[in-house]
């Protein structure tokens, strides 16, 4: 008999939770500390009892901290908003985490730009130079 709590169920629940959490934050929370926030991804634990929502905030480190505090305070409200649509025996407990992947991605883009600026063409060509065909 196939196991009921498989990876496809977990993926479906993550997708549902991502949509519900992001919608609630963007449309229902009126806290000015939140600012311009994006829920980038949602990870559900293997036992489906905990959900971690990763977010990014456009702004300064101070604005990121304020948004994090606001999200922590709104955690119960957001959980109550997604509770009716989640059809599990136990409601997944929500936690928020700042998504460091975006910061790393931005840093990597900066490094690539700096490296391209040292190229012979000054980084003007968007793609690497094609190798010249070798004469036969």
C-alpha positions as CSV (number, residue, x, y, z in Angstrom):
1,X,0.0,0.0,0.0
2,X,1.5,3.4,-1.0
3,X,2.5,5.8,1.8
4,X,0.0,8.7,2.1
5,X,2.5,11.3,3.3
6,X,4.9,11.2,0.3
7,X,7.0,13.9,-1.3
8,X,4.3,15.0,-3.7
9,X,2.0,15.7,-0.7
10,X,4.7,17.7,1.0
11,X,5.3,19.7,-2.2
12,X,1.6,20.4,-2.6
13,X,1.4,21.6,1.0
14,X,4.5,23.8,0.6
15,X,3.0,25.4,-2.5
16,X,-0.4,26.0,-0.8
17,X,1.3,27.4,2.3
18,X,3.6,29.7,0.2
19,X,0.6,31.1,-1.6
20,X,-1.5,31.6,1.6
21,X,1.3,33.1,3.7
22,X,2.4,35.5,0.9
23,X,-1.2,36.6,0.2
24,X,-1.9,37.2,3.9
25,X,1.3,39.2,4.4
26,X,0.9,41.4,1.3
27,X,-2.9,42.0,1.4
28,X,-3.9,41.7,5.0
29,X,-1.1,42.9,7.3
30,X,-1.1,46.6,7.7
31,X,2.0,47.0,9.8
32,X,4.1,49.8,8.4
33,X,7.3,48.0,9.6
34,X,6.9,45.3,7.1
35,X,7.6,47.5,4.0
36,X,8.4,45.8,0.7
37,X,8.6,42.1,1.6
38,X,8.7,39.0,-0.6
39,X,8.1,35.5,0.6
40,X,10.7,33.6,-1.5
41,X,10.1,30.1,-0.4
42,X,8.5,27.9,2.2
43,X,10.0,24.7,3.7
44,X,7.8,22.2,5.5
45,X,9.4,19.7,8.0
46,X,9.3,16.0,7.1
47,X,6.6,15.3,9.7
48,X,4.5,18.3,8.3
49,X,4.3,19.9,11.8
50,X,6.5,22.9,11.2
51,X,6.7,25.4,8.3
52,X,9.4,28.0,7.8
53,X,8.7,30.9,5.5
54,X,11.7,32.6,4.0
55,X,11.4,36.2,3.1
56,X,13.5,39.1,1.8
57,X,13.0,42.8,2.4
58,X,14.0,45.7,0.1
59,X,15.7,48.2,2.3
60,X,18.4,48.7,4.9
61,X,19.5,46.2,7.6
62,X,17.5,48.2,10.1
63,X,14.3,47.9,8.0
64,X,15.0,44.1,7.7
65,X,15.2,43.8,11.4
66,X,12.0,45.8,11.9
67,X,10.2,43.6,9.3
68,X,11.4,40.5,11.1
69,X,10.0,41.7,14.4
70,X,6.7,42.6,12.7
71,X,6.5,39.2,11.1
72,X,7.2,37.4,14.4
73,X,4.4,39.4,16.1
74,X,2.0,38.6,13.2
75,X,2.8,34.9,13.2
76,X,-0.3,33.8,15.1
77,X,-2.5,35.9,12.8
78,X,-1.0,34.4,9.7
79,X,-1.4,30.9,11.0
80,X,-5.1,31.5,11.7
81,X,-5.5,32.7,8.1
82,X,-4.0,29.6,6.5
83,X,-5.6,27.1,9.0
84,X,-8.9,26.7,7.1
85,X,-7.2,25.6,3.9
86,X,-4.6,23.2,5.3
87,X,-6.2,19.7,5.5
88,X,-3.7,18.1,7.9
89,X,-4.3,16.5,11.3
90,X,-2.1,19.0,13.0
91,X,-1.7,22.6,11.8
92,X,1.9,23.3,10.8
93,X,3.5,25.8,13.3
94,X,4.9,28.9,11.4
95,X,8.3,30.5,11.8
96,X,9.9,33.2,9.7
97,X,13.5,33.4,8.5
98,X,15.3,36.0,6.5
99,X,16.5,34.4,3.2
100,X,20.2,34.8,3.0
101,X,20.2,33.3,-0.5
102,X,19.2,36.6,-2.0
103,X,22.0,38.4,-0.2
104,X,24.5,35.8,-1.5
105,X,23.1,36.1,-5.0
106,X,23.5,39.9,-5.0
107,X,27.0,39.5,-3.8
108,X,27.8,37.0,-6.5
109,X,26.4,39.4,-9.1
110,X,28.6,42.1,-7.9
111,X,31.7,39.8,-8.1
112,X,30.8,38.9,-11.6
113,X,30.4,42.5,-12.6
114,X,33.8,43.4,-11.1
115,X,35.4,40.4,-12.9
116,X,33.8,41.4,-16.2
117,X,35.1,45.0,-15.8
118,X,38.6,43.7,-15.9
119,X,38.1,41.8,-19.2
120,X,39.7,43.1,-22.3
121,X,36.4,44.6,-23.6
122,X,35.7,46.2,-20.2
123,X,32.7,44.0,-19.7
124,X,30.7,45.5,-22.6
125,X,30.0,42.1,-24.3
126,X,27.3,40.3,-22.3
127,X,28.4,36.8,-23.4
128,X,31.9,35.3,-23.4
129,X,33.9,35.7,-26.6
130,X,33.4,32.8,-29.0
131,X,36.5,30.9,-29.8
132,X,37.8,31.4,-33.4
133,X,37.5,28.3,-35.6
134,X,40.9,26.6,-36.0
135,X,42.1,26.4,-39.6
136,X,42.4,22.9,-40.9
